[in-house]
Amino acid sequence: MANYTVADIQALRERTGAGMLDVKKALDEAEGDIDKAVDILRVKGLKGVAKREGRSASEGLVIASIADVDGGQVGTLLELNSETDFVAKNDKFITLANEVLEAAAAAGAADAEAALAAPIADTTVGAYIDAAAGTLGEKIVLRRVARVEAPVVTEYLHRTNKDLPAQVGVLVGSDAKAGEVARDVAMHIAAYSPIYLVREDAPEETVANERRVAEETARAEGKPEGALPKIIEGRLNGFFKENTLVDQAFAKDPKTTVGKVIENTGGEVSAFARFRVGA
């Protein structure tokens, strides 16, 4: 049996982010030599990428960057997933996320597909992630990327667990006037997860379906025929108040709406993006 200690196992896990079983096997093969074990993990890791494809990656982090451009700013929001929270808080995983974010932002990527094709270190982001997954010993997935461009872009990252990286991330695009309340709006978005900015952003088929469900529910409840139009519109308004940012009750002052808070600045919010790890 190779000569190594529990401390050696922990040190190699922290150094590579690899799983416990993979670390032990590598140390056995390297006869306790940690440097050799690192090389073994790298070589074997790349061969294991295909085997990890069917596994679930529901942990991870959300990360963001904002850069100045002509006429304003552009923000990039990214969710990178791992299988376990052990890897999610590993320095190598966090470094990988920052490198991928930098490459995605430089390429102007607005979605995961474009980001995966972006160049990085003489390869693509997709191949770079696969190589890192080999070392980390887990399935690593670039799940989502969003790009927000506006005169002012504001970010908010929230840790749901103090021991882990940010699990919720928000970007808000606004003009300079609304920028005064943009961080509060971003914090509201993080907490209340609106789907649309304004009612007009909701797809016609979604609105039609909500209207149909409202009508069928009202009829099933035995509501009078003459009252149906008003009831349907009321329930549709309820749907918008729950899912549309400007219609939601403002988190810091539920007596008003987010829309009113923005309107009072004399400015406007033009876009937002929100990611929550695994959601």
N, C-alpha and C positions, 0 to 999 in steps of 0.2 A: 504493500500500500504506500502511496506517495506520502512524503513527509511534509504536511502543511497543517495549519491551525485554523480554528474558527475565525481568528482575526484576519488570516490570509484570505479566507473566503469572502469576508465582508469587504476587505480592501479591494479585491478584484471586482466584486459587484459594484462598488462605488466608482471604481475606475472605468468600468465598461458599461454598467447598467444591465448586464446580462442576468438571466434567471439563475436561481440557486443551483438547479440540476446541471445546467450548462457549465456553470463555473466549476462545480466539483469535478465534472468529467474532464474539463480542460486542465485542471490542476493535476488530476490523476495522470493524464497523458503527458503533461509537462514535468512530471515527477516533482511537483511542488514549486517549480520555477515560475514566478508570477509573470515575468516578461514573455516567456515562451507561451504561457497560458493565454495572454492577451492576443498573440499572433494566431494561436489555434482558434480562438473565438472569432477572430476576424475572418479567417479562411472558411471555417465551418458555417459561420453566420450567413454568408452570401449564398451558400448552397441551400440554406433553410428557408429562403424567402418564399418559395413556392409552397412549402409545407404550411406556412403561416397564413396563407391566403384565406382559408376558411374560418379563421379565428376572429373573435370579436374585439374591436378596438373602440372602447367606449369611454376611456379615461383620456387625459391629455390637458391641453391648455388653449387659451385664446390670447392672442398677441396682436399689437397694432403699431403702426408707425404713421407719422404725418410729415409731409415734406412741402416746402414752399415751391410754387410754380408760378408762371406768369399769370397774373390776374387772381391769384388766391392760393389755395392749398389743396393737396390731395392726400387722402388717408387710405391706408390698406389695412384690412382686418382679416385675420387668418386663424383658423382652428386646425390644430395638429393633434391627432389622436394616438394614444398608445393603448396597450391592453391593461396595464396596471397603473395605479397611482404611484407605485414605487419608481417606475420609469418616468412618469410624468414630472416628478420633482427632481429627477436626476440632472446634474449639471450638463451632461452631454446632450440630453434631450432638449433642454432649454436652449443650449447653444445652437443645436440643429434648427430649432424653431426660429431663432433670430436670423440664422443664415438663409433659411428658406424665405422668411419675410422680406429680407433685403433683396433677394433675387426676384421675388414676385413683384415687389414695388418697382424695382428698376426696369422690369419688363412691362410695366403698366397692366399687369394681370388683373382682370375683374372677376375671374372665377377660377375654380380649382384646376380645370382642364388647361387653361392658359398658363397658370402658375407651374404646373407639372412639366410643361414643355419649355419653361424658361431656362436660360443658360446659367450654369453655376459650376465653377471649378472644372472647366473643360468637359462637362457632361450636362445632363439635364437635371432639373430638380427632382423628377420622378426617380431617376437612377440614383441620384445622391441620397434620397430618402431610403431606397432599397438597401444601399450599402450601409447606411447608418443602422437600419433595422437588423442587419446581419450582426453588427457589433453589439447592439442593445439586446438582441435575442428575443425581440417581440415584434409583432405586426405594427407598423407605423403607417398611419394614413393621413394624408392631407385632405381633410374632409371638405372644407369650405374656404373660399376667399371672396371678399367684397372690396369694392373700390368706391370711395365717395369723394367727389370733387366739388368744391364750392369756394366762395371768397374766404370763408372761415370753416375749418374742420376741427371738431372737438372730440377727444376720446375719453372714454371712461372704462377702466378695467376693474373688475370686482372679484375678490377672493371669497369663495364660499367656505373655504377651509384655510385657516392661517398657515397650515403646513404645506399647502400646495400652491402652484402658480395660479394666476387668474383663470377662473372658470367661466366668467361672463365678460363679454366685451361689446362696447357700443361705439359707433362713430356717428356724429351728427354734422351734417352740412348746413351752413346758414350764411346769412350776410353778416356784416359787422355789428349791426344793431342787435339782432337776435343772438349774436355771439355772446352777449352779456348774460344770457340765461341758458346758454347751450349746455353747460356742464350739468345744471340742475335738470334739464330736459333729458340729457344722456342718462343720468342716474335714475330718472323716472322710467325711461325705456328699459333699463336693466331690470328694474323691479316688476314692471307691468307688461312687458313683452308685447307691445302692439304689433300688428301684422302690416297695417297700411299707414301711410302718412295722412292721407285725406280719403274721404269716401270714394272719390272718383278712381282711386287706385285699385279698388276691389274689382276683380273680374266680373263681367256681366253674368257669367254662369253661376258664380258663387252667390251673387245677390239674388238671382232668380231662384236658386235652390233654397236660400234662407227664407225667401218669400213663400215658397211652396210649403216648406216645413211649418212655417208660422200659420199658414192657412189650414193645413191638415190638422195641426194641433188644436187650433181654435174650434174647428168643426167637431173633432173628437171630444172636446170639452163641452160640446153642446151650446156654444155661444150663438146668439141670435144672428140670423143672416145679415140683417141691416147693420150690425155692429162689426162685422168681419173686416171691412176695409180699414177702419180705425185701429182695430186690434192688430192687424197684420203690420200696418205702418209703425205702430208702437213697438212691436217686437223686433222689427227690422232696425228701428232706431236703437234699440237695446244692443243689437248685434254690433252696430257701428260704434256705440259708446264703449263697448268692451274691446274692440279690435282696432280702432282707428286712433292714432296718436292724438290728433287735435281735438277729438271728442272725449278723450279720457279725462276723468277727474284728476287734477294735478296732485302728485304724491305729497308735496309739501304743503298744499292747501286744497283739500278736496272740495271746498266750496266753489272753486273755479275750475276751468278746464285748461289743459295744456295749450290749446289754441288761443285762449284769452291771454295767457301768460306771454305767449310769443307776440300776439297782436299788440299788447301794451308796450312792447319795446319799439314798435314802429317798423320792425323788421320781419323776416320770414325764415323758416326752416325749409330747405329744399329737398333734403334726403336724409335717410338714416339707415344704419345696418346694425343688427344685433345677433350675436352668436352666444349660445350657451353650450358648453361641452356636452356632447351626447344627446342634446335635445333637438 
